[in-house]
Amino acid sequence: MEKNLWYQLNLLQKQDKAWHMTRIESSTINGIPDVHACVNGSSFWLELKSNEDKNFGLSKYQIIWQIDYINAGGLVYNLVFAPSQRLLKLMRILPSMFTFCSGKEDKVERFEVLDTVKYNSENLHKIIKSIPIRNN
């Protein structure tokens, strides 16, 4: 399903000159997100997932990469497709909530859900446009 998300995002970017997205496939950098995007002048990373498991299917390496990037001032989001509900969720990691110690991690919210919509092309466009950006 992640391939389908990228396919739809790629179609959307071709329709909007203010969007530029590049899919990154790296076997040399553990945890790097799937897509680097620049939307309306703001750049961010986007991890695509189709999973409802613990941590939405993010690996330890992906979580660590995102925490390091956020702590350095970067923007990184996760676009998660929940297959059982046919929902798209836009979320980000809350770095301070990750401890990687046994016991605590299951008792706290470690992600902030920014938006949830039914999965279709129009809502995919809408959810990407809703990504919080910073003015430099």
WOBEL-V641862 format. One record per run of one state. SS is the DSSP state (H for helix, E for strand, C for the rest). FROM is the first residue (numbers start at 0). LEN is the number of residues. If there is no record, write none. Layout:
ss=SS from=FROM len=LEN
ss=SS from=FROM len=LEN
This chain:
ss=C from=0 len=1
ss=H from=1 len=13
ss=C from=14 len=4
ss=E from=18 len=5
ss=C from=23 len=11
ss=E from=34 len=5
ss=C from=39 len=2
ss=E from=41 len=9
ss=C from=50 len=3
ss=H from=53 len=4
ss=C from=57 len=2
ss=H from=59 len=12
ss=C from=71 len=4
ss=E from=75 len=7
ss=C from=82 len=4
ss=E from=86 len=7
ss=C from=93 len=1
ss=H from=94 len=3
ss=C from=97 len=6
ss=H from=103 len=3
ss=C from=106 len=4
ss=E from=110 len=8
ss=C from=118 len=2
ss=H from=120 len=9
ss=C from=129 len=7
